[in-house]
Amino acid sequence: MHPLRPSHSAHCRRPNFRRLVDGRRYFAIAIALAYQSGTALAAAQETQTQEVQAQEGQTTDAPKVLEPVLVVAQRADRVSSGATNLNLAIKETPQSISVVSAEQMQQFGADSLNDALRLATGIQVEEWETNRTNYLSRGFEIKNTQIDGVGLPNDWGIVTGAMDSFGYEKLEVIRGANGLLTGVGNSSGTINYVRKRPTNQAQGVVGVSYSSWNDRRVEADYSTPFTSDGRWAGRVVAVREDADSYLRDYDTDRSFVYGVVDGQIGDNGTLTFGYSWQKADSDQNMWGALTFNNSDGSQAEWGRSASTTQDWTYWNTITKAGFVEYTHRLSANWRLKASYNYRGNDSDDQLFFAYTLTGLDPVTHEGLVGFAYKGVDGVDSHLGDITINGGYELFGRKQEAMFGLSLAMSTQNYWYHPTDTSGPAFGALPAFPYDGNVVAEPVWDARTLDSRTNQHLKRAYGATRVSLTERLKAVVGINWAGYKRDGENVGEAFSQNKASPYAGLTFDFTEKILGYVSYSDIYQPQDQNDITGEYLAPTKGVNYEAGVKAEWLNKRLLTTLAWFSAKQEGLASYVGYDFDSGRYYYEAVDVESTGFEFEATGKLDRNTNLVFGFTHLQIDGADGSATFPWVPRSTANLTLSTRLPSYNPLSFGIGGRWQSKTYAEESYTAMVVRQSSYAVVNTFAAWDVRPNLTLRANIGNLTDEKYINSMYQIGYYGAPRNYSLGLDWRF
């Protein structure tokens, strides 16, 4: 079997290019369960911000507290569990945590989760296709992407589609292995999307914006108490966006609706339930990306609008999620929370891929070959979780502990539409760049079941924080996970049971300076096969970290300096293609990423907010220092915003990201594509025309930098300079 004419097996969702296979099936399973969760990380940064405001005497922006004490004490008392599932402030957690707030997302026009995560320290957003992205941290793909803190891993780390960010209060990024929080995964980190929840006062906002390439967006967010005593409240969020693109013929539209209600049951209980729905459609999207190699070894250069798409392509998704949570105060010190989450995801796509085995002719630009695909898939996922957390006395001091049990399961069905692979959609293509009508749509046969995958995860976990002295504290915990996968046309059934420990020490050098060390490991099953066809053993992620966290400027600013070692033991590494079996095969290798991170976040003064991060790392593996060359060894991010002291209604800011040079080999040609170091700078200015009416202008890629947006899979060019104008009305 030719590697570019694969059978439609579970591992042939797309052309079998190295590191490109299988992504969509595993994403849908994992992100489906990742979306379902309890409130694992909901308010550490919010608590810290409230403390800072209290110290500064800031009251103008603080929400008014309703009279009933029960509302504030129960329904509105949501706290973060950070990296440990314990109620610790970010400063007290012995691991690196970054937060992207809703305010940052609004200021810098980050309407999608991809754009929002570009604001986070240590995160690489590798958008190598118009509809698919990988997130990287410390050199590895992030395979734990959650909502409100609980979920299953995404084995291939691929995120499909552009999820809207307006339904989330903030994004929290925990870097390093995180077995206590996630059960299974790798040593890169965990992204947690924190949903918006009802507030204790009636408030709302309606926003409209118009941006480059005819991007039109309307968004609304309204929250109100339902009862006079504030015991029950609800919130509704809605978005509609329709946009063209700088890429040839590409256009998208997205509709998002989210509703949530929570209220008090008696004096000790809180009930929350919600549902969200998103429909995201794209036409003339790219499947795969551009070819940059010429047959003579030179690197091709294209216009930024260059695309391989054809007029008949599309990729449409519908995402549904529902959840119910009940929290009960067992005593003054202990609380129980039980949650159930459901997520459904449906995808319908018709795609066209362009590739080369030889590189392009440097004069005629010929050498591309086509590949077409049509498929439908759907996933239904369910997750239940119970946790108990509270305090106890030991050594004459107050201590903290938590225990939890969870059960998750999902079923994914995958269909494809066969077609004649001898047709023009599978033949040689005209010179590139070509138009969108050069290849006719294939004739598709009736859909056929490709595969059905069932996934199960059982977890039992616990952690405690012990104050050994007034200044020395220990965090210890363990997670047991039982994982099982089976189905039709997905290879042999697989199951494993693993336990992952967590240990950390913190020491208060002074009231403002804390030092910490931590160890954590985590396991993840792998779906890659060796040359005999057997699955590789689970990979083990190991994370060592030591750091110093310090508060400055009357605790307005928090800095973190961390040294880390993130290692993946037995990680699947591509070896070659077996023509006899018709499959790719891999070998297990050890890859280690070491380096340091620095982050400063908070307020420089009453009007000025700062986030600055810098990461430097080295990666060693089977290829020595050349391992994972698509990962930049140094990255930096910045957001700086302020209000004019002399005219408070006017605010403005600058933000951006920088990365060092990278390179990678294109599949099959083994030719190298290089990307120089580059920076993308964004700015905004906002004017409060009235106290409840704000006019905002944004400029993206201010310097009009031209760059290839990903070396991870060899991507396409990032967006040129672009503009946006928006108006927000608060009521």
C-alpha positions in Angstrom: 0.0 0.0 0.0 1.3 3.4 -0.9 1.7 5.7 2.1 -0.3 8.4 0.3 -3.1 6.1 -0.6 -4.1 4.7 2.8 -7.0 2.5 3.5 -9.8 4.2 5.4 -8.8 2.7 8.7 -9.0 4.3 12.2 -5.5 5.7 11.5 -6.3 7.2 8.1 -8.5 10.2 8.9 -6.3 12.2 6.6 -3.2 11.7 4.4 -0.7 9.7 6.5 1.9 12.4 6.9 4.2 12.1 9.9 2.7 13.7 13.1 -0.5 14.6 11.1 -2.3 11.3 11.4 -5.2 10.5 13.7 -5.5 13.9 15.3 -9.2 14.6 14.9 -10.5 11.4 16.5 -8.4 11.7 19.6 -9.1 15.4 19.9 -12.8 14.9 19.9 -12.7 12.2 22.6 -10.5 14.2 24.8 -11.7 17.7 24.5 -15.2 16.4 24.8 -14.4 15.1 28.3 -12.1 17.9 29.0 -14.9 20.4 28.6 -16.9 18.7 31.4 -15.9 19.6 34.9 -16.4 20.9 38.4 -15.0 24.2 39.6 -11.4 23.0 40.2 -9.6 26.2 39.5 -12.3 28.9 39.6 -11.0 31.9 41.6 -7.4 31.9 42.8 -6.5 35.0 40.7 -9.8 36.6 41.5 -9.2 36.2 45.3 -5.7 37.7 44.8 -7.1 40.6 42.9 -9.7 41.3 45.6 -7.0 41.3 48.2 -4.9 43.8 46.2 -7.9 46.0 45.7 -8.7 45.9 49.4 -5.2 46.9 50.3 -5.4 49.8 47.8 -8.7 50.9 49.0 -10.3 50.4 45.5 -14.0 50.2 45.7 -15.3 51.7 42.4 -15.0 48.5 40.4 -15.9 46.0 43.1 -19.2 44.2 42.9 -21.8 45.3 45.5 -22.5 42.6 48.1 -26.1 41.7 48.5 -27.5 41.7 52.0 -28.2 38.0 52.6 -25.0 36.6 54.1 -25.8 33.1 52.9 -25.5 34.2 49.3 -22.0 35.5 49.7 -20.9 32.7 52.0 -22.2 29.8 49.9 -23.3 30.6 46.3 -20.7 33.2 45.5 -17.8 31.6 47.5 -15.9 29.9 44.7 -12.2 29.2 45.2 -9.4 27.8 43.1 -7.7 24.5 43.6 -4.7 25.4 41.5 -2.4 22.6 40.6 -3.1 20.5 43.8 -6.9 20.4 44.1 -6.4 22.4 47.4 -7.7 25.9 48.0 -4.3 27.6 47.7 -3.4 31.0 46.4 -1.2 31.1 43.3 1.7 32.3 45.4 1.3 29.4 47.8 1.2 26.7 45.1 4.6 24.9 44.5 4.2 25.0 40.7 4.0 27.6 37.9 0.5 29.0 37.2 -0.4 31.8 34.8 -3.8 33.5 34.3 -5.3 35.2 31.3 -8.2 37.4 32.5 -11.4 38.3 30.7 -10.2 41.9 30.8 -7.0 41.1 28.9 -9.0 39.1 26.3 -11.4 42.0 25.8 -8.6 44.7 25.7 -6.5 42.9 23.1 -9.4 41.5 21.0 -8.8 37.8 21.8 -12.2 36.5 20.7 -11.0 32.9 20.2 -9.2 30.6 22.6 -6.2 30.5 20.3 -5.8 34.3 20.5 -6.4 34.2 24.3 -3.7 31.6 24.9 -1.2 33.7 22.9 -1.4 36.1 25.8 -0.2 33.4 28.3 3.4 32.9 29.5 5.2 29.8 28.2 2.5 28.7 25.7 3.1 28.2 22.0 0.0 28.3 19.9 0.9 26.2 16.8 -1.9 27.0 14.4 -0.6 24.8 11.6 -4.0 24.5 9.8 -6.9 27.0 9.5 -9.0 24.6 11.6 -6.5 22.7 13.8 -4.0 23.8 16.4 -1.6 22.3 18.9 -0.7 24.1 22.2 2.9 23.6 23.5 4.5 24.1 26.9 8.0 23.3 27.9 8.6 21.7 24.5 5.7 19.2 24.6 2.2 19.2 23.3 -0.4 20.1 26.0 -2.7 17.2 26.1 -4.9 18.2 29.0 -7.4 21.0 28.0 -10.2 21.3 30.5 -13.1 23.4 31.4 -13.6 24.1 35.1 -11.0 21.6 36.0 -11.8 18.0 35.1 -11.5 15.9 32.0 -9.7 13.3 30.0 -6.5 13.7 28.1 -6.2 14.5 24.4 -3.7 12.0 23.2 -2.7 13.8 20.0 -3.0 17.3 21.5 -4.9 18.6 18.5 -7.6 21.3 19.1 -10.1 21.5 16.2 -11.9 24.7 15.3 -12.0 28.1 16.9 -13.8 28.0 20.2 -15.1 31.4 21.3 -13.6 32.9 24.4 -16.5 35.1 25.5 -18.1 32.4 27.7 -15.1 32.2 30.0 -14.1 34.3 33.0 -10.4 33.5 32.6 -8.0 30.9 31.4 -5.5 29.2 33.8 -2.4 27.5 32.7 -0.6 25.2 35.0 2.8 24.2 33.6 4.4 20.9 34.2 3.1 17.3 35.0 -0.1 17.5 36.9 -1.4 14.0 37.9 -3.3 15.3 40.9 -5.5 17.5 38.7 -5.8 15.5 35.5 -5.2 11.8 36.2 -3.4 11.0 33.0 -1.4 13.2 30.6 2.1 14.4 30.0 4.7 16.8 31.5 3.8 19.8 29.4 1.0 21.3 31.5 -2.8 21.8 31.7 -5.0 24.5 30.4 -8.2 25.2 32.3 -11.0 27.3 30.9 -13.1 28.8 33.7 -16.7 29.4 32.8 -18.6 32.6 33.6 -21.0 32.2 36.5 -24.0 34.3 37.8 -23.1 37.4 39.7 -24.7 38.8 42.9 -26.0 41.9 41.1 -27.9 42.6 37.9 -25.4 43.5 35.2 -24.9 43.1 31.5 -23.0 44.2 28.4 -23.7 44.3 24.7 -20.8 44.7 22.3 -20.5 45.1 18.5 -17.3 45.3 16.4 -16.1 45.4 12.9 -12.6 44.3 11.8 -10.4 43.8 8.8 -11.6 41.3 6.2 -15.3 42.1 6.8 -15.2 40.5 10.3 -18.6 41.4 12.0 -19.2 40.4 15.6 -22.1 40.9 18.1 -21.8 39.7 21.7 -24.1 39.9 24.8 -23.6 38.9 28.4 -26.4 39.4 31.1 -26.5 38.2 34.7 -29.2 38.9 37.3 -30.5 37.5 40.6 -33.9 35.9 40.2 -35.1 36.5 43.8 -35.1 39.5 46.0 -32.7 37.9 48.5 -30.2 36.9 45.8 -30.4 33.2 46.6 -31.0 32.3 42.9 -29.3 33.9 39.9 -28.8 33.3 36.2 -26.5 34.4 33.4 -26.8 34.2 29.6 -24.0 34.7 27.1 -24.4 34.9 23.3 -22.1 35.6 20.4 -22.5 35.8 16.6 -19.5 36.4 14.3 -19.2 36.3 10.6 -15.8 36.9 8.9 -13.8 36.6 5.7 -10.0 36.2 5.8 -6.7 37.4 4.4 -6.4 33.8 3.1 -7.8 33.2 -0.4 -11.5 32.4 -0.3 -11.5 31.4 3.4 -14.5 32.5 5.5 -16.0 31.5 8.8 -19.1 32.1 10.9 -19.6 31.2 14.6 -22.7 31.2 16.9 -22.3 30.6 20.6 -24.9 30.5 23.4 -24.4 29.7 27.0 -26.8 29.8 29.9 -26.2 29.0 33.6 -28.4 29.2 36.8 -27.2 28.7 40.4 -28.9 29.0 43.7 -28.9 28.2 47.3 -30.6 25.0 48.6 -31.3 25.5 52.3 -28.6 27.0 54.4 -25.8 24.7 53.3 -26.3 23.7 49.7 -25.6 25.3 46.3 -27.0 23.9 43.0 -25.7 25.0 39.6 -26.7 23.9 36.1 -25.8 25.2 32.7 -25.8 24.4 29.0 -23.7 25.8 26.1 -24.0 25.4 22.3 -21.7 26.5 19.5 -22.0 26.1 15.8 -18.8 26.9 13.9 -18.7 26.7 10.1 -15.9 27.4 7.7 -15.7 27.3 3.9 -12.7 27.0 1.7 -10.5 26.0 4.7 -7.0 24.6 4.4 -6.4 21.0 5.2 -2.7 20.7 5.8 -0.7 23.8 4.9 1.7 25.3 2.4 4.7 23.7 0.8 7.9 25.8 1.2 10.5 23.5 -0.3 11.8 23.6 -3.8 13.4 20.6 -5.4 16.7 22.4 -5.6 16.8 22.7 -1.8 15.8 26.4 -1.7 12.9 27.7 0.3 9.9 29.0 -1.5 8.3 32.4 -0.7 4.5 33.0 -1.2 2.1 35.8 -0.7 0.4 35.8 2.6 -3.0 35.0 1.1 -1.7 31.8 -0.5 -3.9 28.8 0.1 -4.2 25.2 -1.2 -8.0 25.1 -0.8 -10.7 24.4 -3.4 -14.2 25.9 -3.6 -16.1 22.8 -2.5 -14.3 22.4 0.8 -15.9 23.0 4.2 -15.5 22.0 7.9 -18.5 22.5 10.1 -18.8 21.6 13.8 -21.5 21.7 16.5 -20.5 21.5 20.2 -23.0 21.0 23.0 -22.2 20.9 26.7 -24.4 20.6 29.8 -23.4 20.3 33.5 -24.9 20.1 36.9 -23.1 20.7 40.2 -24.2 20.4 43.8 -22.0 21.7 46.7 -22.9 21.1 50.3 -21.3 22.5 53.4 -20.8 19.5 55.7 -19.5 21.5 58.6 -17.7 24.8 59.2 -14.5 23.3 57.8 -15.6 20.6 55.2 -17.4 20.8 51.9 -18.6 18.2 49.4 -19.1 18.8 45.7 -20.7 16.4 43.2 -20.9 17.2 39.5 -22.1 15.6 36.3 -21.1 16.8 32.8 -22.2 16.0 29.3 -20.6 17.0 26.0 -21.6 16.2 22.5 -19.6 17.1 19.4 -20.6 16.7 15.8 -18.3 17.4 12.8 -19.0 17.3 9.1 -16.2 18.1 6.7 -15.2 17.9 3.0 -11.5 18.5 2.6 -8.6 18.9 0.1 -4.9 18.3 0.8 -1.9 19.3 -1.4 1.5 17.6 -0.8 4.7 16.9 -2.6 7.2 14.0 -2.5 9.9 15.8 -4.4 9.6 19.5 -3.7 8.4 22.1 -6.1 10.1 23.1 -9.4 11.7 26.5 -8.5 10.8 27.9 -11.9 7.3 26.5 -12.7 6.2 25.9 -9.1 4.8 22.5 -10.2 5.1 19.4 -8.1 2.0 19.3 -5.9 -0.4 16.3 -5.8 -4.0 16.4 -4.4 -5.8 14.3 -1.9 -9.6 14.6 -1.1 -11.6 13.4 1.9 -15.2 13.6 3.2 -16.2 12.5 6.6 -18.7 12.8 9.5 -18.0 12.1 13.2 -19.8 12.4 16.5 -18.9 12.0 20.1 -20.9 11.7 23.3 -19.2 12.0 26.6 -20.2 11.8 30.3 -18.3 12.6 33.5 -19.1 12.3 37.2 -17.0 13.7 40.0 -17.2 13.9 43.8 -14.8 15.7 46.0 -14.5 16.5 49.7 -12.2 19.2 50.9 -11.7 20.9 54.2 -9.5 21.5 57.2 -8.2 19.7 60.2 -5.9 20.2 63.2 -2.3 18.7 63.3 0.8 19.8 65.2 -1.4 22.5 66.8 -2.0 24.1 63.4 -4.8 24.2 60.9 -4.2 21.9 57.9 -6.0 21.3 54.6 -7.0 18.1 52.8 -9.1 16.9 49.9 -10.3 13.6 48.5 -12.0 12.8 45.2 -13.5 10.1 43.0 -14.4 10.5 39.3 -15.7 8.3 36.4 -15.6 9.4 32.8 -16.6 7.7 29.6 -17.0 8.6 25.9 -18.1 7.0 22.7 -17.0 8.3 19.3 -18.3 7.2 15.9 -16.3 8.0 12.8 -17.7 7.7 9.2 -16.1 8.5 5.8 -17.4 8.7 2.2 -15.4 6.6 -0.2 -14.5 8.0 -3.6 -12.6 7.1 -6.7 -8.9 7.8 -5.9 -8.0 7.7 -9.5 -9.9 11.0 -10.1 -8.4 14.4 -10.7 -8.6 15.3 -7.0 -5.9 12.7 -6.4 -3.6 13.7 -9.3 -1.0 16.3 -10.1 -2.0 19.9 -9.5 -1.3 23.0 -11.6 1.5 25.4 -10.7 1.2 26.9 -7.3 -0.4 29.2 -6.3 -3.5 28.1 -8.2 -7.2 29.2 -8.1 -10.0 27.6 -6.1 -11.7 26.0 -9.1 -8.9 24.0 -10.6 -10.0 20.6 -9.2 -13.6 19.4 -9.5 -15.4 18.0 -6.4 -15.1 14.1 -6.3 -18.3 12.0 -6.5 -18.7 10.7 -3.0 -20.3 7.3 -2.2 -22.6 6.7 0.8 -20.9 7.0 4.2 -19.3 4.0 5.8 -18.4 3.4 9.4 -14.7 3.9 9.9 -14.3 3.3 13.6 -16.0 3.4 17.0 -13.9 4.2 20.0 -14.9 3.8 23.7 -12.9 5.5 26.4 -13.2 5.1 30.2 -11.3 6.7 33.0 -11.7 6.0 36.7 -9.8 8.1 39.3 -9.3 8.2 43.0 -7.1 11.0 44.3 -6.2 12.9 47.5 -3.9 15.7 48.7 -3.1 17.5 51.9 -1.2 20.6 52.8 0.6 20.4 56.1 2.0 23.4 58.0 5.2 21.9 59.5 6.1 25.2 61.0 4.8 28.7 60.5 7.1 29.2 57.5 7.6 25.6 56.2 4.7 23.8 54.5 4.4 20.6 52.6 1.9 19.5 49.9 1.7 15.8 49.3 -0.9 13.8 47.3 -1.5 10.8 45.1 -3.7 10.0 42.1 -4.7 6.6 41.0 -6.1 6.3 37.5 -7.6 3.3 35.7 -7.8 3.8 32.0 -9.5 1.6 29.3 -10.0 2.0 25.6 -11.7 -0.4 23.1 -14.0 -0.2 20.1 -14.3 -1.2 16.5 -11.4 -0.8 14.0 -9.2 0.8 16.6 -6.7 -2.0 17.3 -6.5 -4.1 20.4 -8.3 -3.2 23.5 -6.1 -1.4 26.0 -6.2 -0.8 29.7 -3.8 0.4 32.4 -3.8 1.3 36.1 -1.2 3.7 37.3 -0.6 5.8 40.4 1.1 9.3 40.3 2.5 11.0 43.4 2.8 14.7 44.0 5.1 16.4 46.5 6.0 20.0 47.2 7.6 22.2 49.8 7.2 25.9 50.3 9.2 28.1 52.6 8.4 31.7 53.5 11.7 33.5 53.5 9.8 36.7 54.4 6.2 37.8 54.4 6.6 38.6 50.7 9.1 36.1 49.4 8.4 32.3 49.1 10.6 29.5 47.8 9.4 26.2 46.6 10.4 22.8 45.2 8.0 20.2 43.7 8.0 16.8 42.1 5.1 15.4 40.1 4.7 12.6 37.5 1.9 11.5 35.2 1.2 8.6 32.8 -0.5 8.6 29.4 -1.5 5.8 27.1 -0.1 6.0 23.6 -1.9 5.0 20.4 1.3 4.6 18.3 2.5 1.1 17.3 6.0 -0.3 17.0 7.2 -2.2 13.9 5.5 -5.4 15.1 2.1 -3.6 15.3 2.0 -3.6 19.1 1.0 -0.5 21.0 3.8 1.3 22.7 3.8 1.2 26.5 2.3 4.3 28.3 4.7 7.3 28.4 5.6 8.7 31.8 6.0 12.4 32.3 8.2 13.6 35.2 8.4 17.2 36.4 10.9 18.7 38.8 10.6 22.4 39.6 12.2 24.9 42.0 11.3 28.5 42.2 10.9 31.8 44.0 7.6 33.7 44.2 7.7 37.3 45.5 5.2 40.0 46.0 6.1 43.7 45.3 4.5 47.1 45.4 2.3 46.4 48.5 1.4 43.0 47.1 0.1 44.4 43.8 2.7 42.6 41.7 3.6 38.9 41.8 6.8 37.6 40.2 7.7 33.9 39.7 11.2 32.6 38.7 11.2 28.9 38.1 13.8 26.3 37.1 12.3 23.1 35.6 13.1 19.7 34.2 10.2 18.2 32.2 10.9 14.7 31.0 8.9 12.2 28.9 10.0 8.7 29.3 9.1 6.2 26.5 7.6 8.9 24.3 6.5 7.7 20.8 9.0 8.9 18.2 8.4 8.4 14.5 10.7 5.9 12.8 9.3 5.0 9.4 6.5 3.5 7.2 6.0 -0.3 6.9 4.8 -1.0 3.4 3.8 -4.5 4.2 1.4 -3.6 7.0 0.5 -0.2 5.6 1.1 1.7 8.8 3.6 4.1 10.4 5.7 2.7 13.2 7.4 4.3 16.2 9.9 3.7 18.9 9.9 4.7 22.5 12.5 7.4 23.4 13.2 9.6 26.3 13.0 13.4 25.8 14.0 16.0 28.4 13.3 19.7 28.4 15.1 21.8 31.0 15.1 25.5 31.5 13.7 28.5 33.4 10.7 30.7 33.3 10.1 34.2 34.6 6.7 35.9 35.0 5.6 39.2 36.5 1.9 39.9 36.8 -0.2 42.4 38.5 -0.4 46.2 38.9 2.5 48.7 38.7 0.2 51.3 40.1 -3.5 52.0 40.5 -4.0 52.4 36.7 -1.3 50.2 35.1 -1.5 46.4 34.6 1.5 44.3 33.5 2.0 40.7 32.4 5.6 39.9 31.3 6.9 36.4 30.7 10.1 34.9 29.4 10.9 31.2 28.9 14.2 29.6 27.9 14.7 25.9 27.5 16.9 23.2 26.0 15.6 19.9 24.6 17.6 16.7 24.4 16.4 13.4 23.0 17.2 10.9 20.3 18.5 13.7 18.1 20.5 15.4 20.8 20.1 19.2 20.9 18.3 19.1 17.5 15.3 17.3 19.1 12.0 19.0 18.3 13.6 21.8 16.3 10.2 23.3 15.6 10.0 24.4 19.3 11.5 27.9 19.9 14.2 27.7 22.6 13.3 31.2 23.8 9.9 33.0 24.0 8.6 36.1 25.5 5.2 37.7 26.0 4.0 41.1 27.2 0.7 42.9 27.9 0.9 46.4 29.4 -2.2 48.5 29.8 -2.9 51.7 31.6 -5.4 54.6 32.1 -4.4 58.2 31.9 -4.3 59.6 35.4 -5.2 63.0 34.1 -8.2 61.6 32.1 -9.3 58.3 33.5 -11.8 57.5 30.7 -8.9 57.0 28.3 -7.0 53.7 28.4 -4.5 52.1 26.0 -2.0 49.3 25.9 0.5 47.3 24.0 1.1 43.6 23.9 3.0 41.1 21.9 5.0 37.9 21.7 8.5 37.1 20.5 10.1 33.8 19.7 13.6 32.6 18.6 14.3 31.0 15.3 13.0 27.5 14.5 13.2 25.0 11.7 11.7 21.6 10.7 11.7 19.0 8.0 8.7 18.7 5.6 7.2 15.2 5.5 8.7 12.8 2.9 10.9 15.3 1.2 13.2 15.6 4.3 13.8 19.2 3.2 14.3 21.8 5.8 12.1 24.9 6.3 13.4 27.7 8.4 11.7 30.5 10.3 13.7 33.4 11.6 13.0 34.9 15.0 10.1 37.3 15.0 7.8 39.4 17.1 4.1 40.2 16.7 3.0 43.5 18.4 -0.6 44.4 19.1 -2.1 47.6 20.5 -5.4 48.9 21.7 -6.9 52.2 22.8 -10.3 52.6 24.6 -12.4 55.6 25.5 -15.2 55.6 28.0 -17.5 58.0 26.1 -19.8 57.6 29.0 -19.4 55.6 32.2 -21.3 52.7 30.6 -20.3 53.2 27.0 -16.8 52.3 25.7 -15.3 52.8 22.2 -12.3 50.5 21.5 -9.8 50.3 18.6 -7.3 47.5 18.1 -4.4 47.1 15.7 -3.0 43.6 15.3 0.5 42.9 14.0 1.4 46.6 14.2 4.7 46.2 12.4 3.2 44.0 9.6 5.6 41.2 10.4 5.6 38.4 7.8 6.2 35.0 9.4 5.2 31.3 9.0 2.9 30.8 12.0 4.0 27.3 12.8 6.9 25.0 12.2 5.2 22.2 14.2 3.5 20.7 11.1 4.8 23.4 8.6 2.0 25.9 8.6 1.1 29.0 6.6 1.6 32.8 6.9 0.2 34.6 9.9 -2.2 37.5 9.5 -0.8 40.9 8.2 -1.5 44.2 9.9 -5.2 44.4 10.8 -7.7 46.7 12.5 -10.8 46.5 14.6 -13.3 49.0 16.0 -15.8 48.0 18.7 -18.4 49.6 21.0 -19.5 48.1 24.4 -22.6 49.2 26.3 -22.8 48.1 29.9 -26.1 48.1 31.8 
